[in-house]
């Protein structure tokens, strides 16, 4: 008869949960940074496009 598996001690569970949360928060933070950087790039490109082609109408009609 195989021995019944013993549940891990609470300390191990706490460490696992903490590392999981840390990875999750790091991932979401880097994702937010990437999104911010892409928005900045798009804004710069749009600004440059409007600066270099004044004859063209802007994409967004006001």
C-alpha positions in Angstrom: 0.0 0.0 0.0 1.5 3.4 -1.0 1.7 5.9 1.8 -0.9 8.6 1.7 0.5 11.9 0.4 1.1 14.4 3.2 -0.1 17.9 2.5 2.8 20.4 2.2 3.4 22.6 5.3 1.9 26.1 5.2 5.3 27.7 4.8 5.9 26.0 1.5 2.4 27.0 0.3 3.1 30.6 1.4 6.4 30.7 -0.5 4.8 29.2 -3.7 1.9 31.6 -3.5 4.3 34.6 -3.0 6.6 33.6 -5.9 3.5 33.1 -8.1 2.1 36.5 -7.2 5.5 38.1 -7.8 5.9 36.6 -11.2 2.3 37.6 -12.0 2.9 41.2 -10.9 6.2 41.4 -12.7 4.6 40.1 -15.9 1.7 42.6 -15.7 4.1 45.4 -15.0 6.3 44.6 -18.0 3.2 44.3 -20.1 2.1 47.7 -19.0 5.5 49.1 -19.8 5.5 47.6 -23.3 2.0 49.0 -23.9 3.1 52.4 -22.7 6.2 52.3 -24.9 4.1 51.3 -28.0 1.7 54.1 -27.3 4.6 56.5 -27.1 6.0 55.2 -30.3 2.7 55.6 -32.1 2.3 59.1 -30.8 5.8 60.0 -31.9 5.2 58.5 -35.4 1.9 60.3 -35.7 3.4 63.6 -34.6 6.3 63.2 -37.0 3.9 62.3 -39.8 1.9 65.4 -39.2 5.1 67.5 -39.0 6.5 66.3 -42.2 3.3 66.3 -44.2 1.4 69.5 -43.4 -0.4 69.3 -46.7 -2.1 66.0 -45.8 -5.2 66.3 -43.6 -4.9 64.8 -40.1 -6.4 61.3 -39.8 -8.8 62.3 -37.0 -11.4 64.9 -38.1 -12.2 67.3 -35.3 
